[in-house]
């Protein structure tokens, strides 16, 4: 009882402080006592029986303050479907006239494509226009010209990591990060560097390891922002810049610079496990691709490692020789974003007498007010300033790696369809492998990159038409 009383008092005190802590509903939306159905993912429902005292003390005041500010009630949605079947459930709810939920705190951009193509998501551009944040954050959830959600921070870009000690021991004058910083990481310079490094490494060691799948996701965007499929569903993998990117990989493999993948027990190439078995433990491979969450583990392995962005080709120009910051049309890429603020189409049926756009704008503002404090919103707004400087992440042991990673982070073009693997679209290669599986085909079969990609376009476009993405 004493514990309960303490909790109640703490909640009451926070509720008393709520108006001072939150400047809520500045645009004056009134939901007229109607119920907002929220889909939560990895977030706290403070009204649930199993919620902890700490979570309740933090989140209950927020919800109660939002109730008062927006004149609404809350209901929490739980899906009845398995993970892969959830979008179909939501699409059916919209087509049936009773949207399963009204707003969510986290929606995969892969799902956003599917939902949008089936008319199940509302374009929340009008609501996003009222939020004070970088336009980049508002455009993260774009499919075509519509916006279906937002983000509130710069996601960590992926890139290449290198074993500095291995490279210096081989006798290279500069490491890859230094080459990039000098503006000497174009395709010609990159290829020459890798060939020289390979010639100096001990037998059984390789300058590079890469999964063609990863190369296809991350290398083309560094070459003029190219992607296999653009956000308007036009095909990019047959552009000259995209082809150029893969022809570079072909040259690297032909020159013996790329380590073959290990083989699984079933006889398949182990693209996922090979970097962990080699680079991560400091053997055989001098450079490879690692995600941000994988980079942290390199420190625990005691590696002397660094970060370098992908090289650039003819699709990118260096406006000032020797100054990497003058790169034009250079982008990193990040895929499968978790989008906040997605709204199902047709939710106005739950708000009698209110126009759809009004409700959508109110819900976008509501979810932003609910999830972010005034202090957090002020930090997000500050990111929109031309003078904003992003603090580097802590996993880097050297200043140059942190600098390059931060620069890429600030120059990232988000494409919610950069990776269609989870969307199950663009099947080719015998109808068994998704679009990015296609990127492995030239290397598995020894076929031409251009002819392989061009031959797949009709099937990719047909799958987009079947999914409703293009006419």
DRENDO-1510 file (C-alpha; in Angstrom, 1 decimal, always signed):
<recs>
REC; n; res; u; v; w
REC; 1; UNK; +0.0; +0.0; +0.0 .
REC; 2; UNK; +2.8; +2.4; +0.9 .
REC; 3; UNK; +4.5; +1.7; -2.5 .
REC; 4; UNK; +1.2; +2.3; -4.3 .
REC; 5; UNK; +0.6; +5.6; -2.4 .
REC; 6; UNK; +4.1; +6.8; -3.2 .
REC; 7; UNK; +3.5; +6.0; -6.9 .
REC; 8; UNK; +0.2; +7.8; -6.9 .
REC; 9; UNK; +1.8; +10.9; -5.3 .
REC; 10; UNK; +4.6; +10.9; -7.8 .
REC; 11; UNK; +2.2; +10.7; -10.7 .
REC; 12; UNK; +0.1; +13.5; -9.2 .
REC; 13; UNK; +3.1; +15.7; -8.8 .
REC; 14; UNK; +4.1; +15.1; -12.4 .
REC; 15; UNK; +0.6; +15.8; -13.6 .
REC; 16; UNK; +0.7; +19.1; -11.8 .
REC; 17; UNK; +4.0; +19.9; -13.5 .
REC; 18; UNK; +2.8; +18.7; -16.9 .
REC; 19; UNK; +1.7; +22.1; -18.3 .
REC; 20; UNK; +5.0; +23.6; -17.4 .
REC; 21; UNK; +7.0; +20.7; -18.9 .
REC; 22; UNK; +5.0; +20.4; -22.1 .
REC; 23; UNK; +3.8; +23.1; -24.4 .
REC; 24; UNK; +1.2; +20.8; -25.9 .
REC; 25; UNK; -1.2; +21.3; -28.8 .
REC; 26; UNK; +0.1; +24.7; -29.9 .
REC; 27; UNK; -2.2; +24.6; -33.0 .
REC; 28; UNK; -5.3; +24.1; -30.8 .
REC; 29; UNK; -6.6; +20.8; -32.2 .
REC; 30; UNK; -9.8; +19.6; -30.6 .
REC; 31; UNK; -10.7; +15.9; -31.0 .
REC; 32; UNK; -14.0; +16.4; -29.3 .
REC; 33; UNK; -13.7; +13.6; -26.8 .
REC; 34; UNK; -13.2; +10.9; -29.4 .
REC; 35; UNK; -10.9; +7.9; -28.9 .
REC; 36; UNK; -7.5; +7.8; -30.5 .
REC; 37; UNK; -6.4; +4.2; -31.2 .
REC; 38; UNK; -2.6; +3.9; -30.9 .
REC; 39; UNK; -0.4; +1.1; -32.2 .
REC; 40; UNK; +2.6; +0.9; -30.0 .
REC; 41; UNK; +5.9; -0.8; -30.9 .
REC; 42; UNK; +8.6; -1.0; -28.3 .
REC; 43; UNK; +6.9; +1.7; -26.2 .
REC; 44; UNK; +5.0; +1.8; -22.9 .
REC; 45; UNK; +1.3; +1.6; -22.4 .
REC; 46; UNK; +1.0; +3.2; -18.9 .
REC; 47; UNK; -2.5; +1.9; -18.4 .
REC; 48; UNK; -1.5; -1.8; -18.8 .
REC; 49; UNK; -1.6; -4.0; -15.8 .
REC; 50; UNK; +2.0; -5.3; -16.3 .
REC; 51; UNK; +3.6; -1.8; -16.7 .
REC; 52; UNK; +6.4; -1.1; -14.2 .
REC; 53; UNK; +6.1; +1.6; -11.6 .
REC; 54; UNK; +9.0; +3.5; -13.2 .
REC; 55; UNK; +7.4; +3.4; -16.7 .
REC; 56; UNK; +4.0; +4.4; -15.3 .
REC; 57; UNK; +5.5; +7.3; -13.4 .
REC; 58; UNK; +7.1; +8.5; -16.6 .
REC; 59; UNK; +4.4; +7.9; -19.2 .
REC; 60; UNK; +1.1; +8.2; -17.4 .
REC; 61; UNK; +1.5; +12.0; -16.9 .
REC; 62; UNK; +2.2; +12.4; -20.6 .
REC; 63; UNK; -0.9; +10.5; -21.7 .
REC; 64; UNK; -3.1; +12.3; -19.2 .
REC; 65; UNK; -1.7; +15.7; -20.3 .
REC; 66; UNK; -2.3; +14.8; -24.0 .
REC; 67; UNK; -5.9; +13.7; -23.2 .
REC; 68; UNK; -6.6; +17.1; -21.7 .
REC; 69; UNK; -4.7; +19.1; -24.4 .
REC; 70; UNK; -6.3; +17.4; -27.3 .
REC; 71; UNK; -9.7; +16.5; -25.7 .
REC; 72; UNK; -9.5; +12.8; -26.4 .
REC; 73; UNK; -9.3; +9.3; -24.9 .
REC; 74; UNK; -6.9; +6.5; -25.7 .
REC; 75; UNK; -7.3; +2.9; -26.8 .
REC; 76; UNK; -4.3; +0.6; -27.5 .
REC; 77; UNK; -4.3; -1.7; -30.5 .
REC; 78; UNK; -2.7; -5.1; -30.5 .
REC; 79; UNK; -2.5; -7.1; -33.7 .
REC; 80; UNK; -4.0; -10.5; -34.0 .
REC; 81; UNK; -1.7; -11.5; -36.9 .
REC; 82; UNK; +1.8; -12.9; -37.2 .
REC; 83; UNK; +4.5; -10.3; -38.0 .
REC; 84; UNK; +4.5; -10.8; -41.8 .
REC; 85; UNK; +0.7; -10.8; -41.9 .
REC; 86; UNK; +0.2; -7.5; -40.1 .
REC; 87; UNK; +0.1; -5.2; -43.1 .
REC; 88; UNK; -2.6; -7.4; -44.7 .
REC; 89; UNK; -4.7; -7.2; -41.6 .
REC; 90; UNK; -4.4; -3.4; -41.6 .
REC; 91; UNK; -5.2; -3.1; -45.3 .
REC; 92; UNK; -8.4; -5.3; -44.7 .
REC; 93; UNK; -9.4; -3.1; -41.8 .
REC; 94; UNK; -9.2; +0.0; -43.9 .
REC; 95; UNK; -11.0; -1.5; -46.9 .
REC; 96; UNK; -13.7; -2.7; -44.4 .
REC; 97; UNK; -14.2; +0.9; -43.2 .
REC; 98; UNK; -12.9; +0.4; -39.6 .
REC; 99; UNK; -9.2; +1.2; -39.6 .
REC; 100; UNK; -7.4; -1.0; -37.0 .
REC; 101; UNK; -5.4; +1.9; -35.5 .
REC; 102; UNK; -5.2; +5.6; -36.0 .
REC; 103; UNK; -1.6; +6.5; -35.4 .
REC; 104; UNK; +1.6; +4.6; -34.5 .
REC; 105; UNK; +5.0; +5.4; -32.9 .
REC; 106; UNK; +7.0; +3.0; -35.2 .
REC; 107; UNK; +6.2; +1.6; -38.7 .
REC; 108; UNK; +8.8; -0.1; -40.9 .
REC; 109; UNK; +9.2; +1.8; -44.2 .
REC; 110; UNK; +9.0; -1.6; -45.9 .
REC; 111; UNK; +5.4; -1.9; -44.6 .
REC; 112; UNK; +4.8; +1.7; -45.5 .
REC; 113; UNK; +5.3; +0.9; -49.2 .
REC; 114; UNK; +2.8; -2.0; -49.1 .
REC; 115; UNK; +0.2; -0.1; -47.1 .
REC; 116; UNK; +0.5; +3.0; -49.3 .
REC; 117; UNK; +0.2; +1.0; -52.5 .
REC; 118; UNK; -3.0; -0.5; -51.2 .
REC; 119; UNK; -4.5; +2.9; -50.2 .
REC; 120; UNK; -4.2; +2.1; -46.5 .
REC; 121; UNK; -2.0; +5.0; -45.4 .
REC; 122; UNK; -2.8; +8.7; -45.2 .
REC; 123; UNK; -0.5; +11.3; -46.7 .
REC; 124; UNK; +0.4; +13.3; -43.6 .
REC; 125; UNK; +2.4; +16.0; -45.4 .
REC; 126; UNK; +0.1; +18.8; -44.1 .
REC; 127; UNK; +0.6; +17.7; -40.5 .
REC; 128; UNK; +4.4; +17.4; -41.0 .
REC; 129; UNK; +4.5; +20.9; -42.3 .
REC; 130; UNK; +3.6; +22.1; -38.7 .
REC; 131; UNK; +6.5; +20.3; -37.0 .
REC; 132; UNK; +9.8; +22.1; -36.5 .
REC; 133; UNK; +12.4; +19.7; -37.7 .
REC; 134; UNK; +14.8; +19.3; -40.7 .
REC; 135; UNK; +12.9; +18.7; -43.9 .
REC; 136; UNK; +15.1; +15.6; -44.3 .
REC; 137; UNK; +13.3; +14.0; -41.3 .
REC; 138; UNK; +9.9; +14.8; -42.9 .
REC; 139; UNK; +10.9; +13.3; -46.2 .
REC; 140; UNK; +12.3; +10.1; -44.8 .
REC; 141; UNK; +8.9; +8.4; -45.2 .
REC; 142; UNK; +8.2; +9.5; -48.8 .
REC; 143; UNK; +6.9; +7.1; -51.4 .
REC; 144; UNK; +6.3; +9.0; -54.6 .
REC; 145; UNK; +5.2; +12.5; -53.6 .
REC; 146; UNK; +3.4; +11.4; -50.4 .
REC; 147; UNK; +4.8; +11.4; -46.9 .
REC; 148; UNK; +3.8; +8.6; -44.5 .
REC; 149; UNK; +5.8; +9.2; -41.4 .
REC; 150; UNK; +8.8; +11.0; -40.0 .
REC; 151; UNK; +12.1; +10.4; -38.1 .
REC; 152; UNK; +13.6; +12.5; -35.4 .
REC; 153; UNK; +17.4; +11.9; -35.8 .
REC; 154; UNK; +20.1; +11.1; -38.3 .
REC; 155; UNK; +20.4; +7.3; -38.5 .
REC; 156; UNK; +23.9; +6.0; -38.5 .
REC; 157; UNK; +25.0; +5.4; -42.1 .
REC; 158; UNK; +26.8; +2.2; -43.0 .
REC; 159; UNK; +30.1; +2.1; -44.8 .
REC; 160; UNK; +33.4; +0.3; -45.1 .
REC; 161; UNK; +35.8; -0.4; -42.3 .
REC; 162; UNK; +39.5; -1.2; -42.6 .
REC; 163; UNK; +42.2; -2.9; -40.6 .
REC; 164; UNK; +44.7; +0.0; -40.2 .
REC; 165; UNK; +47.5; -2.1; -38.8 .
REC; 166; UNK; +47.2; -4.7; -41.6 .
REC; 167; UNK; +47.3; -2.0; -44.2 .
REC; 168; UNK; +50.2; -0.1; -42.7 .
REC; 169; UNK; +52.1; -3.4; -42.2 .
REC; 170; UNK; +51.7; -4.0; -45.9 .
REC; 171; UNK; +53.5; -0.8; -46.6 .
REC; 172; UNK; +50.7; +1.4; -47.9 .
REC; 173; UNK; +51.5; +5.1; -47.5 .
REC; 174; UNK; +48.0; +6.1; -46.5 .
REC; 175; UNK; +45.0; +4.3; -45.0 .
REC; 176; UNK; +41.6; +4.4; -46.8 .
REC; 177; UNK; +40.3; +7.2; -44.5 .
REC; 178; UNK; +43.2; +9.4; -45.4 .
REC; 179; UNK; +42.7; +8.7; -49.1 .
REC; 180; UNK; +39.0; +9.7; -48.9 .
REC; 181; UNK; +39.9; +12.9; -46.9 .
REC; 182; UNK; +42.4; +13.9; -49.7 .
REC; 183; UNK; +39.6; +13.5; -52.3 .
REC; 184; UNK; +41.4; +10.4; -53.7 .
REC; 185; UNK; +38.6; +7.8; -53.3 .
REC; 186; UNK; +37.1; +8.0; -56.8 .
REC; 187; UNK; +36.7; +4.7; -58.7 .
REC; 188; UNK; +40.1; +5.0; -60.5 .
REC; 189; UNK; +42.0; +5.8; -57.3 .
REC; 190; UNK; +40.1; +3.3; -55.3 .
REC; 191; UNK; +40.8; +0.5; -57.8 .
REC; 192; UNK; +44.5; +1.4; -58.0 .
REC; 193; UNK; +44.7; +1.5; -54.2 .
REC; 194; UNK; +43.1; -1.9; -53.8 .
REC; 195; UNK; +45.3; -3.6; -56.4 .
REC; 196; UNK; +48.4; -2.2; -54.8 .
REC; 197; UNK; +47.3; -3.3; -51.4 .
REC; 198; UNK; +46.5; -6.8; -52.6 .
REC; 199; UNK; +50.0; -7.0; -54.2 .
REC; 200; UNK; +51.6; -6.2; -50.8 .
REC; 201; UNK; +49.5; -8.4; -48.5 .
REC; 202; UNK; +50.8; -11.8; -47.4 .
REC; 203; UNK; +49.6; -14.9; -49.3 .
REC; 204; UNK; +46.1; -15.9; -48.2 .
REC; 205; UNK; +45.1; -12.4; -47.4 .
REC; 206; UNK; +42.7; -10.2; -49.3 .
REC; 207; UNK; +42.3; -6.4; -49.7 .
REC; 208; UNK; +38.5; -6.7; -49.7 .
REC; 209; UNK; +35.4; -8.7; -48.9 .
REC; 210; UNK; +31.9; -7.7; -49.9 .
REC; 211; UNK; +28.5; -9.2; -50.4 .
REC; 212; UNK; +27.3; -8.1; -53.8 .
REC; 213; UNK; +23.9; -7.5; -52.1 .
REC; 214; UNK; +25.5; -5.0; -49.7 .
REC; 215; UNK; +27.5; -3.4; -52.6 .
REC; 216; UNK; +24.2; -3.0; -54.5 .
REC; 217; UNK; +22.6; -1.2; -51.5 .
REC; 218; UNK; +25.4; +1.1; -50.4 .
REC; 219; UNK; +27.9; +1.6; -53.3 .
REC; 220; UNK; +25.5; +3.1; -56.0 .
REC; 221; UNK; +24.2; +5.9; -53.7 .
REC; 222; UNK; +27.8; +7.1; -53.3 .
REC; 223; UNK; +27.9; +7.4; -57.1 .
REC; 224; UNK; +25.4; +10.2; -57.7 .
REC; 225; UNK; +22.7; +9.0; -55.4 .
REC; 226; UNK; +21.9; +6.0; -57.6 .
REC; 227; UNK; +19.6; +3.2; -56.3 .
REC; 228; UNK; +18.3; +0.0; -57.7 .
REC; 229; UNK; +14.8; +1.5; -57.5 .
REC; 230; UNK; +14.0; +5.1; -56.7 .
REC; 231; UNK; +11.2; +6.3; -54.5 .
REC; 232; UNK; +8.9; +6.9; -57.5 .
REC; 233; UNK; +9.5; +3.3; -58.5 .
REC; 234; UNK; +11.5; +4.1; -61.5 .
REC; 235; UNK; +14.3; +1.5; -62.2 .
REC; 236; UNK; +17.8; +2.7; -61.4 .
REC; 237; UNK; +19.8; -0.5; -61.7 .
REC; 238; UNK; +20.2; -0.1; -65.5 .
REC; 239; UNK; +21.5; +3.5; -65.3 .
REC; 240; UNK; +25.1; +4.0; -66.5 .
REC; 241; UNK; +26.1; +5.0; -63.0 .
REC; 242; UNK; +24.6; +2.0; -61.3 .
REC; 243; UNK; +26.2; -0.3; -64.0 .
REC; 244; UNK; +29.5; +1.5; -63.5 .
REC; 245; UNK; +29.4; +0.7; -59.8 .
REC; 246; UNK; +29.0; -3.1; -60.4 .
REC; 247; UNK; +31.6; -3.1; -63.2 .
REC; 248; UNK; +34.1; -1.8; -60.6 .
REC; 249; UNK; +33.2; -4.7; -58.4 .
REC; 250; UNK; +33.8; -7.1; -61.3 .
REC; 251; UNK; +37.2; -5.5; -61.9 .
REC; 252; UNK; +38.1; -5.9; -58.2 .
REC; 253; UNK; +37.2; -9.6; -58.3 .
REC; 254; UNK; +39.0; -10.2; -61.5 .
REC; 255; UNK; +42.1; -8.6; -60.0 .
REC; 256; UNK; +42.0; -11.1; -57.1 .
REC; 257; UNK; +41.3; -8.3; -54.5 .
REC; 258; UNK; +38.1; -9.9; -53.1 .
REC; 259; UNK; +38.1; -12.8; -50.8 .
REC; 260; UNK; +35.6; -15.5; -51.7 .
REC; 261; UNK; +32.8; -16.1; -49.2 .
REC; 262; UNK; +33.0; -19.0; -46.9 .
REC; 263; UNK; +30.6; -21.8; -47.6 .
REC; 264; UNK; +27.8; -23.0; -45.3 .
REC; 265; UNK; +27.1; -26.6; -44.4 .
REC; 266; UNK; +24.5; -26.6; -47.1 .
REC; 267; UNK; +27.0; -25.5; -49.7 .
REC; 268; UNK; +25.8; -21.9; -50.1 .
REC; 269; UNK; +28.0; -18.8; -49.9 .
REC; 270; UNK; +28.1; -17.5; -46.4 .
REC; 271; UNK; +28.1; -13.7; -47.1 .
REC; 272; UNK; +26.8; -12.9; -43.6 .
REC; 273; UNK; +29.3; -14.9; -41.6 .
REC; 274; UNK; +32.4; -14.4; -43.6 .
REC; 275; UNK; +33.3; -10.9; -42.3 .
REC; 276; UNK; +32.8; -12.0; -38.7 .
REC; 277; UNK; +35.1; -15.0; -39.3 .
REC; 278; UNK; +37.8; -12.9; -40.9 .
REC; 279; UNK; +37.9; -9.1; -40.6 .
REC; 280; UNK; +36.2; -8.9; -37.1 .
REC; 281; UNK; +39.0; -11.1; -35.6 .
REC; 282; UNK; +41.8; -9.4; -37.6 .
REC; 283; UNK; +42.6; -12.0; -40.1 .
REC; 284; UNK; +42.7; -12.4; -43.9 .
REC; 285; UNK; +40.6; -9.4; -44.9 .
REC; 286; UNK; +41.8; -5.8; -44.8 .
REC; 287; UNK; +38.5; -4.0; -45.6 .
REC; 288; UNK; +34.8; -4.9; -45.6 .
REC; 289; UNK; +31.4; -3.6; -44.9 .
REC; 290; UNK; +30.0; -3.3; -41.4 .
REC; 291; UNK; +26.9; -1.8; -40.0 .
REC; 292; UNK; +27.0; +0.7; -37.1 .
REC; 293; UNK; +25.9; -1.9; -34.5 .
REC; 294; UNK; +28.7; -4.2; -35.7 .
REC; 295; UNK; +31.4; -1.5; -35.5 .
REC; 296; UNK; +31.3; -1.4; -31.7 .
REC; 297; UNK; +32.3; -5.0; -31.5 .
REC; 298; UNK; +35.6; -4.3; -33.3 .
REC; 299; UNK; +36.8; -2.3; -30.3 .
REC; 300; UNK; +36.3; -5.3; -28.0 .
REC; 301; UNK; +38.3; -7.4; -30.4 .
REC; 302; UNK; +41.2; -5.0; -30.0 .
REC; 303; UNK; +41.4; -4.1; -33.7 .
REC; 304; UNK; +43.1; -0.9; -34.9 .
REC; 305; UNK; +40.3; -0.1; -37.3 .
REC; 306; UNK; +38.9; +2.9; -39.2 .
REC; 307; UNK; +35.9; +3.9; -41.1 .
REC; 308; UNK; +35.7; +5.1; -44.7 .
REC; 309; UNK; +32.7; +5.9; -46.9 .
REC; 310; UNK; +32.1; +4.1; -50.2 .
REC; 311; UNK; +34.1; +5.4; -53.2 .
REC; 312; UNK; +32.4; +7.5; -55.9 .
REC; 313; UNK; +32.3; +7.2; -59.7 .
REC; 314; UNK; +31.3; +9.4; -62.6 .
REC; 315; UNK; +27.9; +10.2; -61.0 .
REC; 316; UNK; +29.6; +12.4; -58.4 .
REC; 317; UNK; +31.9; +15.4; -58.9 .
REC; 318; UNK; +34.5; +16.9; -56.6 .
REC; 319; UNK; +34.0; +20.6; -56.9 .
REC; 320; UNK; +37.2; +21.5; -55.1 .
REC; 321; UNK; +40.2; +19.2; -55.7 .
REC; 322; UNK; +41.4; +17.6; -52.5 .
REC; 323; UNK; +38.3; +18.7; -50.5 .
REC; 324; UNK; +35.9; +15.7; -49.9 .
REC; 325; UNK; +33.3; +18.1; -48.4 .
REC; 326; UNK; +32.9; +19.6; -51.9 .
REC; 327; UNK; +31.5; +16.3; -53.3 .
REC; 328; UNK; +28.3; +16.9; -55.2 .
REC; 329; UNK; +25.5; +14.3; -55.7 .
REC; 330; UNK; +27.1; +12.2; -53.0 .
REC; 331; UNK; +24.8; +10.4; -50.6 .
REC; 332; UNK; +25.0; +7.6; -48.1 .
REC; 333; UNK; +21.9; +5.5; -47.8 .
REC; 334; UNK; +19.9; +4.0; -45.0 .
REC; 335; UNK; +17.0; +1.6; -45.4 .
REC; 336; UNK; +14.1; +0.1; -43.5 .
REC; 337; UNK; +13.6; +3.1; -41.3 .
REC; 338; UNK; +11.2; +3.0; -38.4 .
REC; 339; UNK; +8.7; +5.8; -39.2 .
REC; 340; UNK; +6.8; +7.7; -36.5 .
REC; 341; UNK; +3.3; +9.2; -37.0 .
REC; 342; UNK; +2.0; +6.9; -39.8 .
REC; 343; UNK; -1.8; +7.3; -40.0 .
REC; 344; UNK; -4.2; +4.8; -41.5 .
REC; 345; UNK; -6.5; +6.0; -44.2 .
REC; 346; UNK; -10.1; +6.5; -43.3 .
REC; 347; UNK; -9.7; +7.2; -39.6 .
REC; 348; UNK; -12.1; +10.2; -39.8 .
REC; 349; UNK; -14.9; +7.7; -39.5 .
REC; 350; UNK; -14.0; +7.5; -35.8 .
REC; 351; UNK; -14.3; +11.3; -35.5 .
REC; 352; UNK; -17.8; +12.2; -36.5 .
REC; 353; UNK; -18.2; +15.6; -38.2 .
REC; 354; UNK; -14.5; +16.2; -38.6 .
REC; 355; UNK; -12.6; +16.4; -41.9 .
REC; 356; UNK; -9.9; +13.8; -42.6 .
REC; 357; UNK; -7.1; +16.3; -43.0 .
REC; 358; UNK; -7.9; +18.0; -39.7 .
REC; 359; UNK; -7.9; +14.6; -37.9 .
REC; 360; UNK; -4.6; +13.6; -39.6 .
REC; 361; UNK; -2.9; +16.9; -38.7 .
REC; 362; UNK; -4.1; +16.6; -35.2 .
REC; 363; UNK; -2.8; +13.0; -34.8 .
REC; 364; UNK; +0.6; +13.9; -36.2 .
REC; 365; UNK; +0.9; +16.8; -33.7 .
REC; 366; UNK; -0.4; +14.5; -31.0 .
REC; 367; UNK; +2.1; +11.7; -31.4 .
REC; 368; UNK; +4.9; +14.2; -31.6 .
REC; 369; UNK; +3.7; +15.9; -28.4 .
REC; 370; UNK; +3.3; +12.6; -26.7 .
REC; 371; UNK; +6.7; +11.0; -27.5 .
REC; 372; UNK; +9.0; +14.0; -27.3 .
REC; 373; UNK; +9.5; +16.5; -24.4 .
REC; 374; UNK; +9.9; +20.1; -25.1 .
REC; 375; UNK; +13.6; +19.8; -24.5 .
REC; 376; UNK; +13.9; +17.0; -27.1 .
REC; 377; UNK; +11.8; +18.9; -29.6 .
REC; 378; UNK; +14.0; +21.9; -29.1 .
REC; 379; UNK; +17.0; +19.7; -29.9 .
REC; 380; UNK; +15.3; +18.4; -33.0 .
REC; 381; UNK; +14.4; +21.9; -34.1 .
REC; 382; UNK; +18.0; +23.0; -33.7 .
REC; 383; UNK; +19.1; +20.4; -36.2 .
REC; 384; UNK; +17.3; +22.4; -38.9 .
REC; 385; UNK; +19.7; +25.3; -38.4 .
REC; 386; UNK; +22.4; +25.9; -41.0 .
REC; 387; UNK; +24.8; +26.2; -38.1 .
REC; 388; UNK; +24.0; +22.9; -36.6 .
REC; 389; UNK; +27.0; +20.6; -35.9 .
REC; 390; UNK; +26.3; +17.0; -35.3 .
REC; 391; UNK; +28.3; +15.4; -32.5 .
REC; 392; UNK; +30.3; +12.3; -33.7 .
REC; 393; UNK; +29.5; +8.9; -32.4 .
REC; 394; UNK; +31.6; +7.4; -29.7 .
REC; 395; UNK; +32.6; +4.0; -31.2 .
REC; 396; UNK; +35.4; +5.5; -33.3 .
REC; 397; UNK; +38.9; +5.4; -31.9 .
REC; 398; UNK; +40.3; +8.0; -34.3 .
REC; 399; UNK; +39.1; +11.5; -35.1 .
REC; 400; UNK; +39.1; +11.1; -38.9 .
REC; 401; UNK; +36.8; +8.1; -38.9 .
REC; 402; UNK; +34.4; +10.0; -36.6 .
REC; 403; UNK; +34.6; +13.0; -38.9 .
REC; 404; UNK; +33.9; +11.1; -42.1 .
REC; 405; UNK; +31.1; +9.1; -40.5 .
REC; 406; UNK; +29.5; +12.3; -39.2 .
REC; 407; UNK; +29.8; +14.0; -42.6 .
REC; 408; UNK; +28.1; +11.1; -44.4 .
REC; 409; UNK; +25.4; +11.1; -41.7 .
REC; 410; UNK; +24.6; +14.7; -42.5 .
REC; 411; UNK; +24.6; +14.0; -46.3 .
REC; 412; UNK; +22.3; +11.0; -46.4 .
REC; 413; UNK; +19.6; +10.6; -48.9 .
REC; 414; UNK; +16.9; +8.4; -47.3 .
REC; 415; UNK; +15.1; +6.1; -49.7 .
REC; 416; UNK; +12.3; +4.0; -48.1 .
REC; 417; UNK; +12.6; +1.5; -50.9 .
REC; 418; UNK; +16.4; +1.3; -51.0 .
REC; 419; UNK; +16.1; -2.4; -50.0 .
REC; 420; UNK; +13.1; -4.2; -51.4 .
REC; 421; UNK; +14.2; -7.6; -50.0 .
REC; 422; UNK; +11.7; -7.4; -47.1 .
REC; 423; UNK; +9.0; -6.2; -49.4 .
REC; 424; UNK; +9.1; -9.4; -51.5 .
REC; 425; UNK; +9.1; -7.5; -54.8 .
REC; 426; UNK; +11.2; -7.5; -57.9 .
REC; 427; UNK; +11.6; -11.2; -57.9 .
REC; 428; UNK; +14.0; -12.4; -60.6 .
REC; 429; UNK; +16.8; -14.9; -60.9 .
REC; 430; UNK; +14.4; -17.8; -61.6 .
REC; 431; UNK; +11.7; -16.2; -59.5 .
REC; 432; UNK; +13.3; -17.3; -56.3 .
REC; 433; UNK; +15.5; -14.4; -55.3 .
REC; 434; UNK; +14.4; -10.8; -54.5 .
REC; 435; UNK; +15.7; -7.7; -56.3 .
REC; 436; UNK; +19.0; -7.6; -54.4 .
REC; 437; UNK; +19.5; -11.3; -54.9 .
REC; 438; UNK; +19.8; -10.2; -58.5 .
REC; 439; UNK; +23.0; -8.3; -57.7 .
REC; 440; UNK; +24.7; -11.6; -57.0 .
REC; 441; UNK; +23.7; -13.2; -60.2 .
REC; 442; UNK; +26.5; -11.8; -62.5 .
REC; 443; UNK; +29.1; -13.1; -60.0 .
REC; 444; UNK; +27.4; -16.5; -59.5 .
REC; 445; UNK; +26.9; -17.1; -63.2 .
REC; 446; UNK; +29.7; -15.2; -64.8 .
REC; 447; UNK; +27.3; -13.1; -66.9 .
REC; 448; UNK; +27.5; -9.5; -67.9 .
REC; 449; UNK; +26.2; -7.0; -65.3 .
REC; 450; UNK; +24.4; -4.9; -67.8 .
REC; 451; UNK; +22.7; -7.7; -69.7 .
REC; 452; UNK; +21.7; -9.4; -66.4 .
REC; 453; UNK; +20.1; -6.3; -64.9 .
REC; 454; UNK; +18.4; -5.2; -68.2 .
REC; 455; UNK; +16.9; -8.7; -68.6 .
REC; 456; UNK; +15.3; -8.5; -65.2 .
REC; 457; UNK; +13.6; -5.1; -65.6 .
REC; 458; UNK; +10.4; -6.4; -67.2 .
REC; 459; UNK; +9.8; -8.8; -64.4 .
REC; 460; UNK; +10.6; -6.2; -61.7 .
REC; 461; UNK; +8.2; -3.7; -63.3 .
REC; 462; UNK; +5.5; -6.5; -63.6 .
REC; 463; UNK; +5.8; -7.2; -59.9 .
REC; 464; UNK; +5.4; -3.5; -59.2 .
REC; 465; UNK; +2.3; -3.4; -61.3 .
REC; 466; UNK; +0.9; -6.5; -59.5 .
REC; 467; UNK; +1.6; -4.8; -56.2 .
REC; 468; UNK; -0.1; -1.6; -57.3 .
REC; 469; UNK; +3.0; +0.6; -57.1 .
REC; 470; UNK; +2.9; +1.6; -60.8 .
REC; 471; UNK; +0.2; +1.6; -63.5 .
</recs>
